[in-house]
């Protein structure tokens, strides 16, 4: 199949590959949404997969379920995670995925451009604070500007429907998006997380840092005394 920017299934790679992971609470499912930027030409976001992970998974079980998705893509993805509901998950995911982990803390305010470094065993995880409305508006703008391409599938349509069902509400503090009672927005939020990461100014740095961490070190050159004068 020849490359067609409008057909995500024809893309040979994502540049880079990103997995957005929303950590579900008790009654929600955790997610794995897979995509990234187009491999050539103008920047277009492609979303290739949307998956809800099994319920009642915690800690390493949840990390292993996410790792199974990652393995289908050659363990070659940046892992963008919402730590808003479970900060302790940073430790587990860093142990599983190392420097590929990029954290989000979704709250009322923030543009997601600056980070705090959360300490974990053997390293640190960069965690960016972003307002929920700001995050959703960013993705809405990407859609409005025709910068997003979707693969087809039941879960993909489900995620899009979650976004479409969010109800805007104007408050004194500004616009907020409300999830209707009895419905979920976990997949839809993961779409927005993927869009945030794909156009972030630190994207190249994230990729460079983890690739440098996994590249084998060059062996030291042996000193040859015969070459000394």
C-alpha positions as CSV (number, residue, x, y, z in Angstrom):
1,X,0.0,0.0,0.0
2,X,1.4,3.4,-1.0
3,X,1.6,6.2,1.6
4,X,-1.5,8.4,1.7
5,X,-1.5,11.1,4.3
6,X,-5.3,10.8,4.7
7,X,-5.2,7.0,5.4
8,X,-3.5,6.2,8.7
9,X,-3.3,2.5,7.8
10,X,-1.0,3.4,4.9
11,X,1.5,5.1,7.1
12,X,4.7,3.0,7.4
13,X,5.6,4.6,10.8
14,X,4.6,7.4,13.2
15,X,7.1,10.1,13.8
16,X,7.5,9.4,16.6
17,X,5.2,6.7,17.9
18,X,3.3,7.7,21.0
19,X,1.0,5.8,23.4
20,X,-1.3,7.9,25.5
21,X,-2.3,6.1,28.8
22,X,-5.2,7.4,31.0
23,X,-5.0,5.7,34.4
24,X,-8.5,4.6,35.2
25,X,-10.1,5.0,38.6
26,X,-12.3,2.4,40.3
27,X,-15.2,2.5,37.9
28,X,-13.2,3.5,34.8
29,X,-11.0,1.6,32.5
30,X,-7.4,2.5,31.8
31,X,-6.6,3.2,28.2
32,X,-3.9,2.9,25.5
33,X,-4.3,5.1,22.5
34,X,-1.6,4.7,19.8
35,X,-0.6,7.2,17.2
36,X,1.8,10.0,16.3
37,X,2.8,12.5,13.6
38,X,2.9,11.6,9.9
39,X,6.2,10.3,8.7
40,X,6.7,12.8,5.9
41,X,5.3,16.1,4.5
42,X,3.4,18.5,6.7
43,X,2.7,17.6,10.3
44,X,-0.5,15.7,10.7
45,X,-1.6,13.7,13.7
46,X,-2.5,10.1,13.1
47,X,-4.4,8.0,15.6
48,X,-4.2,4.3,14.8
49,X,-5.6,2.4,17.8
50,X,-7.7,3.0,20.8
51,X,-8.0,0.3,23.5
52,X,-9.6,0.1,26.9
53,X,-7.5,-2.1,29.2
54,X,-9.2,-4.7,31.4
55,X,-10.8,-3.4,34.6
56,X,-9.5,-4.0,38.1
57,X,-5.9,-3.9,37.2
58,X,-3.5,-2.1,39.5
59,X,0.2,-1.4,39.8
60,X,2.3,-3.9,37.8
61,X,-0.7,-5.7,36.4
62,X,-1.8,-2.5,34.7
63,X,1.7,-1.7,33.6
64,X,2.0,-5.2,32.1
65,X,-1.3,-4.7,30.1
66,X,0.1,-1.5,28.7
67,X,3.4,-3.2,28.0
68,X,1.6,-5.8,25.9
69,X,0.3,-3.0,23.7
70,X,3.7,-1.5,23.6
71,X,5.2,-4.8,22.5
72,X,2.9,-5.0,19.5
73,X,4.7,-1.9,18.3
74,X,8.3,-3.1,19.0
75,X,8.6,-1.3,22.3
76,X,9.4,1.8,20.4
77,X,6.9,4.4,21.8
78,X,6.9,7.3,24.1
79,X,4.5,6.6,26.9
80,X,2.4,9.7,27.8
81,X,0.6,9.1,31.1
82,X,-2.0,10.9,33.1
83,X,-0.9,10.8,36.7
84,X,-3.7,13.0,38.0
85,X,-5.4,10.2,40.0
86,X,-2.5,8.0,40.9
87,X,0.9,9.7,41.4
88,X,2.4,6.4,42.8
89,X,2.0,4.9,39.3
90,X,5.0,6.9,38.2
91,X,7.3,4.5,40.0
92,X,5.8,1.4,38.4
93,X,5.8,2.8,34.9
94,X,9.3,4.2,35.1
95,X,10.5,0.7,36.1
96,X,8.6,-0.8,33.2
97,X,9.3,1.8,30.4
98,X,12.2,3.8,31.7
99,X,12.9,7.3,30.2
100,X,10.1,6.8,27.7
101,X,7.6,7.9,30.3
102,X,6.2,11.4,30.1
103,X,3.7,12.5,32.7
104,X,0.7,14.8,32.7
105,X,-1.1,16.2,35.7
106,X,-4.5,17.4,34.5
107,X,-6.0,20.0,36.6
108,X,-7.9,23.3,36.3
109,X,-5.1,25.4,35.0
110,X,-1.8,25.2,33.1
111,X,-0.7,25.1,29.4
112,X,1.4,21.9,29.7
113,X,4.7,23.6,28.6
114,X,6.7,23.4,31.8
115,X,7.4,20.4,33.9
116,X,8.4,19.2,37.4
117,X,10.8,16.3,37.8
118,X,9.2,13.7,40.0
119,X,11.8,11.5,41.7
120,X,11.5,7.7,41.2
121,X,13.9,4.9,41.9
122,X,16.9,5.2,39.6
123,X,15.7,8.4,37.9
124,X,13.2,11.1,37.4
125,X,9.9,11.5,35.4
126,X,9.0,14.8,33.8
127,X,5.4,15.7,34.7
128,X,3.6,18.6,33.0
129,X,0.6,20.4,34.5
130,X,-2.2,21.3,32.1
131,X,-5.7,22.5,32.4
132,X,-8.4,20.0,31.4
133,X,-10.2,22.6,29.3
134,X,-7.0,23.8,27.7
135,X,-6.1,20.2,26.8
136,X,-9.5,19.6,25.2
137,X,-9.5,22.9,23.3
138,X,-6.1,22.1,21.9
139,X,-7.4,18.9,20.4
140,X,-10.5,20.6,19.2
141,X,-8.3,23.1,17.4
142,X,-6.4,20.3,15.8
143,X,-9.7,18.8,14.5
144,X,-10.9,22.3,13.3
145,X,-7.7,22.8,11.3
146,X,-8.0,19.3,9.7
147,X,-4.7,18.2,11.4
148,X,-6.0,14.8,12.6
149,X,-6.5,11.5,10.8
150,X,-8.2,8.5,12.3
151,X,-8.0,4.8,11.6
152,X,-11.4,3.1,11.5
153,X,-12.7,0.8,14.3
154,X,-15.3,0.4,17.0
155,X,-13.1,1.7,19.8
156,X,-11.9,4.6,17.7
157,X,-15.5,5.7,17.1
158,X,-16.3,5.1,20.8
159,X,-13.5,7.5,21.7
160,X,-14.7,10.1,19.3
161,X,-18.2,9.8,20.6
162,X,-17.0,10.4,24.2
163,X,-15.5,13.7,23.1
164,X,-18.6,14.7,21.2
165,X,-20.8,14.0,24.2
166,X,-18.9,16.3,26.5
167,X,-21.1,19.2,27.5
168,X,-19.6,22.8,27.7
169,X,-20.5,24.8,30.7
170,X,-19.6,28.4,31.4
171,X,-18.6,29.3,34.9
172,X,-17.1,32.3,36.6
173,X,-13.7,30.7,36.2
174,X,-14.3,30.1,32.5
175,X,-15.4,27.3,30.2
176,X,-15.4,23.7,31.4
177,X,-16.4,20.4,29.7
178,X,-18.6,18.1,31.7
179,X,-18.9,14.4,31.2
180,X,-22.7,13.5,31.3
181,X,-23.7,11.2,34.2
182,X,-23.2,7.6,33.6
183,X,-20.7,8.1,30.8
184,X,-17.0,8.0,30.5
185,X,-14.4,10.2,28.8
186,X,-11.2,8.1,29.3
187,X,-10.6,7.3,25.7
188,X,-11.5,10.8,24.5
189,X,-9.1,12.4,27.0
190,X,-6.4,10.0,25.8
191,X,-7.0,11.4,22.2
192,X,-6.4,14.9,23.6
193,X,-3.3,13.7,25.5
194,X,-1.9,12.2,22.3
195,X,-2.5,15.5,20.4
196,X,-0.8,17.5,23.1
197,X,2.3,15.3,23.1
198,X,2.5,15.2,19.3
199,X,3.0,18.9,18.9
200,X,4.8,19.6,22.2
201,X,8.0,21.8,21.9
202,X,9.9,19.2,23.9
203,X,8.9,16.2,21.7
204,X,12.3,15.9,20.0
205,X,14.1,16.2,23.4
206,X,11.9,13.4,24.9
207,X,12.8,11.1,22.0
208,X,16.5,11.9,22.0
209,X,16.8,11.4,25.8
210,X,15.3,7.9,25.8
211,X,17.1,6.8,22.7
212,X,20.4,7.9,24.2
213,X,19.6,5.9,27.3
214,X,19.1,2.6,25.4
215,X,22.0,3.0,22.9
216,X,25.0,0.8,23.9
217,X,28.0,2.7,25.0
218,X,31.0,2.6,22.7
219,X,33.9,0.6,24.2
220,X,36.9,2.6,25.3
221,X,39.8,2.5,22.9
222,X,42.7,0.6,24.1
223,X,45.9,2.5,24.7
224,X,48.7,1.3,22.5
225,X,52.1,2.1,24.1
226,X,53.9,1.6,20.8
227,X,52.2,4.7,19.5
228,X,53.7,6.9,22.2
229,X,56.8,8.9,21.5
